[in-house]
Amino acid sequence: MRLSEIGSKEIVDLSKGSSHGQLWDTEMLFERKTGVIKAVLIPSYQSKGPFKASSEQWIQLPWNSIVKIGEDMIIFKSEEDD
């Protein structure tokens, strides 16, 4: 599978039901020696202050937490916060 084939897919968290943009919006972390993808850094937009201005933060998504790469989206399961 090529990046050009999956870059426009929406990234969705199965645990929280939240969307994190498209794969094009991410950064990838590779294993230096093998070139294997270790993780994806995805943007997380959280509200702050009285005007709810968005600030960009990054979530590290381990590649092995991806449940399914479907026709329209990439579904991953994050660890739920209790």
Secondary structure by P-SEA (a helix, b strand, c coil): ccccccccbbbbbcccccccccccccccccccccccccbbbbbbbbbccccbbbbbbbbbbcccccccccccbbbbbccccc
